[in-house]
């Protein structure tokens, strides 16, 4: 984990990569729970018998399930001291280059692309991090997202 003792140290880290995180297993139970939470029960996610003869040979995680792991994985990558509060502000770009088979292990890396003051908001910075979620044994990542967040000091 990269630890920054304040905003100026974070600004100096623009362009740097941190990671990887520890591996995280995405099992069928988690995929089913996500399907229930989102009402997305497409067979490629929840029907192991049908998925066995489908395009991926097994059930796969929802892309948005993979994306939803970004806050958990990001917390293992970078810490900024002195932050009162952080919020998710949005996403600039998200891609899912490879499916995540049930039982796969994922980990993340992050590159800090930008760190800028927030106009009209004192003691706040807007960050853009490129988060890459890797699949163990895969040449392609599961997800690449430019995540926009705001930190308040």
C-alpha positions in Angstrom: 0.0 0.0 0.0 1.2 3.5 -0.9 0.7 5.9 2.0 0.7 9.6 1.3 1.1 12.0 4.3 -1.2 14.6 2.7 -2.4 16.3 -0.4 1.0 17.6 -1.6 2.4 14.0 -1.4 -0.6 12.7 -3.4 -0.1 15.4 -6.0 3.5 14.4 -6.4 2.4 10.8 -7.0 0.5 11.5 -10.2 1.7 9.1 -12.9 2.7 6.4 -10.4 1.3 2.9 -10.3 0.6 1.0 -7.1 -0.3 -2.6 -6.5 -1.1 -5.3 -6.9 -3.6 -6.1 -4.1 -4.0 -9.5 -2.6 -6.0 -12.0 -4.6 -9.8 -12.1 -4.2 -11.9 -15.0 -5.2 -15.2 -14.5 -7.0 -17.2 -17.6 -6.2 -20.6 -18.7 -7.5 -22.2 -17.7 -4.2 -21.1 -14.1 -4.6 -22.3 -14.1 -8.3 -25.7 -15.5 -7.2 -26.0 -12.9 -4.5 -25.2 -10.1 -6.9 -27.8 -11.5 -9.4 -30.4 -11.4 -6.6 -29.4 -7.8 -5.5 -29.6 -6.5 -9.1 -32.4 -8.7 -10.5 -29.9 -9.8 -13.3 -30.4 -13.5 -13.4 -29.1 -14.1 -17.0 -28.2 -17.7 -17.4 -24.5 -17.0 -18.1 -24.2 -15.9 -14.5 -26.5 -18.3 -12.6 -27.3 -21.4 -14.6 -24.2 -23.6 -14.3 -25.7 -26.4 -16.4 -26.6 -24.2 -19.3 -23.4 -22.1 -19.0 -21.3 -25.3 -19.3 -22.3 -25.4 -23.0 -22.3 -21.7 -23.4 -19.6 -19.4 -24.8 -17.4 -19.3 -21.7 -17.8 -23.0 -20.6 -18.9 -22.0 -17.1 -20.8 -19.3 -15.3 -19.2 -15.8 -15.3 -19.4 -12.8 -13.0 -21.4 -9.8 -14.0 -19.2 -7.0 -15.3 -20.8 -4.7 -12.8 -20.0 -7.2 -10.0 -16.4 -6.9 -11.0 -16.7 -3.1 -11.1 -18.3 -3.1 -7.7 -15.2 -4.6 -6.2 -13.2 -1.4 -7.1 -13.7 0.3 -3.7 -12.7 -2.8 -1.7 -9.6 -3.4 -3.9 -8.7 0.3 -4.1 -8.6 0.5 -0.3 -5.7 -1.9 -0.4 -3.7 0.2 -2.8 -3.4 3.8 -1.6 -4.0 5.8 1.6 -3.9 9.5 2.1 -3.5 10.8 5.6 -5.6 13.8 6.7 -8.7 12.9 4.6 -12.0 13.7 6.4 -14.1 12.0 3.8 -13.9 10.5 0.4 -16.7 10.1 -2.2 -17.1 8.3 -5.5 -17.7 11.0 -8.1 -18.1 8.9 -11.2 -16.4 7.0 -14.0 -14.8 8.4 -17.1 -14.3 5.1 -18.9 -15.0 1.4 -18.1 -14.2 -1.7 -20.2 -14.6 -5.4 -19.5 -11.9 -7.0 -21.8 -12.3 -10.6 -20.4 -15.0 -12.5 -18.6 -14.5 -13.6 -14.9 -15.2 -17.3 -14.6 -16.9 -18.4 -11.3 -14.1 -19.3 -8.9 -11.5 -17.0 -10.5 -9.1 -14.9 -8.4 -8.8 -11.2 -9.1 -6.4 -8.5 -8.0 -6.0 -4.8 -8.8 -3.5 -2.2 -9.7 -4.0 1.5 -9.8 -2.3 4.4 -11.7 -3.0 7.9 -10.4 -3.8 9.9 -13.6 -4.8 13.2 -12.2 -5.1 15.0 -8.8 -6.6 18.5 -9.1 -8.2 21.0 -6.8 -12.0 21.2 -6.8 -13.1 24.7 -8.0 -15.0 26.5 -5.3 -14.5 23.8 -2.7 -11.7 24.5 -0.2 -9.6 21.6 1.0 -10.8 19.2 -1.7 -9.1 17.3 -4.5 -10.5 15.4 -7.4 -8.6 12.3 -8.4 -8.7 10.1 -11.4 -7.3 6.6 -11.0 -7.0 4.0 -13.7 -7.9 0.7 -11.9 -7.0 -2.5 -13.7 -8.5 -5.7 -12.3 -6.5 -8.7 -13.3 -7.6 -12.3 -13.5 -5.2 -14.9 -12.3 -3.8 -16.8 -15.4 -5.4 -14.5 -18.0 -3.5 -12.3 -20.4 -6.4 -9.8 -20.5 -7.8 -7.9 -17.5 -11.3 -8.3 -16.3 -11.9 -4.6 -16.0 -10.2 -1.3 -16.7 -11.9 1.7 -15.3 -11.0 5.4 -14.8 -12.5 6.1 -11.4 -13.2 9.7 -10.4 -13.3 10.4 -6.6 -13.1 13.4 -4.4 -11.2 13.7 -1.2 -12.0 16.3 1.5 -9.3 17.4 3.9 
